[in-house]
């Protein structure tokens, strides 16, 4: 089981980025999937997740309406579209997957409930 994240970079406030996470060794649609981030000196936090194969999604309040999580089943890839980026979005972003579907928002956005992780990709929002 492998997850390979990409797409981070430097962007100005108000800009957009799309993160990708390619999965191999398993079928993404059968897993709960999520994006998490960790800023310097802060704990890792859940940003967005898809709790099951039906595509139920949950978002952190801080990104709701600006970020969108999606999945391309044919490419076995997870995405995070980030719009209207703010300085506070600066962090290392991680993708994660777990075979157990997440029935509640709090569980879906909890990093402790995920077994498989990609390497992080840095997102820096700065003018």
C-alpha positions in Angstrom: 0.0 0.0 0.0 1.5 3.3 -1.1 0.3 6.9 -1.3 2.3 9.4 -3.3 1.3 13.1 -2.7 2.3 15.9 -5.0 1.2 19.4 -6.1 2.4 21.6 -3.2 4.2 24.9 -3.7 4.3 28.6 -3.1 1.1 30.6 -3.9 0.0 34.1 -3.2 -3.0 34.7 -0.8 -6.2 34.3 -2.8 -4.6 31.8 -5.1 -5.4 28.2 -5.8 -3.5 24.9 -5.8 -4.6 21.3 -6.4 -2.9 18.5 -4.5 -2.9 15.0 -5.9 -2.3 11.7 -4.1 -1.8 8.6 -6.3 -2.6 5.3 -4.6 -1.0 1.9 -5.5 -1.3 -1.5 -4.1 -5.0 -1.0 -3.2 -8.2 0.4 -4.6 -8.9 3.8 -3.3 -12.7 3.6 -3.7 -12.8 0.9 -1.1 -11.2 3.0 1.5 -11.9 6.1 3.6 -9.6 8.8 2.4 -8.5 12.1 3.8 -6.2 15.1 3.7 -4.5 16.4 6.8 -2.1 19.2 7.4 0.5 20.2 10.0 1.8 23.7 10.5 5.0 24.4 12.4 4.4 24.1 16.1 0.9 22.8 15.7 -0.8 19.4 15.8 -1.8 17.6 12.7 -5.4 18.5 11.8 -8.0 17.0 9.5 -8.8 19.2 6.5 -11.1 17.1 4.3 -12.2 13.5 4.1 -14.3 11.1 2.1 -15.8 8.6 4.5 -16.8 5.8 2.2 -17.2 4.6 -1.3 -20.4 6.6 -1.8 -18.4 9.8 -1.6 -19.7 11.3 1.7 -17.4 14.2 2.5 -16.6 16.2 5.5 -14.5 19.4 5.9 -12.9 21.3 8.7 -14.8 24.5 9.4 -11.7 26.6 8.5 -11.7 25.3 4.9 -15.4 24.7 4.2 -16.4 26.4 1.0 -12.8 26.9 -0.2 -11.4 23.3 -0.4 -12.9 20.4 -2.2 -11.9 16.7 -1.9 -12.5 14.4 -4.8 -11.5 11.0 -6.1 -10.8 9.7 -9.6 -11.6 6.0 -9.5 -10.1 5.3 -12.9 -6.8 6.9 -12.0 -6.9 5.6 -8.4 -6.0 9.2 -7.3 -7.2 11.5 -4.5 -7.3 15.3 -5.0 -7.6 18.4 -2.9 -8.6 21.5 -4.7 -7.7 24.5 -2.6 -9.1 27.9 -3.6 -9.0 31.4 -1.9 -5.8 30.3 0.0 -4.9 32.2 3.1 -1.7 32.6 5.1 -3.2 30.3 7.7 -3.3 27.4 5.2 0.5 27.2 5.1 1.4 23.7 6.3 2.7 20.3 5.2 -0.3 18.5 3.7 -0.6 14.7 3.9 -3.0 12.3 2.3 -4.2 9.2 4.1 -6.4 6.1 3.6 -8.0 3.5 5.8 -10.0 0.4 5.1 -12.6 1.2 7.7 -15.3 3.6 6.7 -15.8 6.6 8.9 -19.4 6.9 10.1 -19.0 10.3 11.8 -17.4 13.6 10.9 -15.2 13.6 14.0 -13.9 10.2 13.2 -13.4 10.9 9.5 -11.3 14.0 10.3 -9.2 12.3 13.1 -5.7 11.4 11.9 -5.5 8.6 14.5 -8.1 6.6 12.6 -6.0 6.2 9.4 -3.4 3.5 8.8 -1.8 4.5 5.5 -0.1 7.8 4.9 1.6 9.5 2.0 4.6 11.7 2.4 3.9 15.3 3.0 3.8 18.1 0.4 4.6 21.6 1.5 2.0 24.4 0.8 3.2 27.9 1.4 0.8 30.9 1.1 2.8 34.1 1.0 2.9 37.4 -0.9 
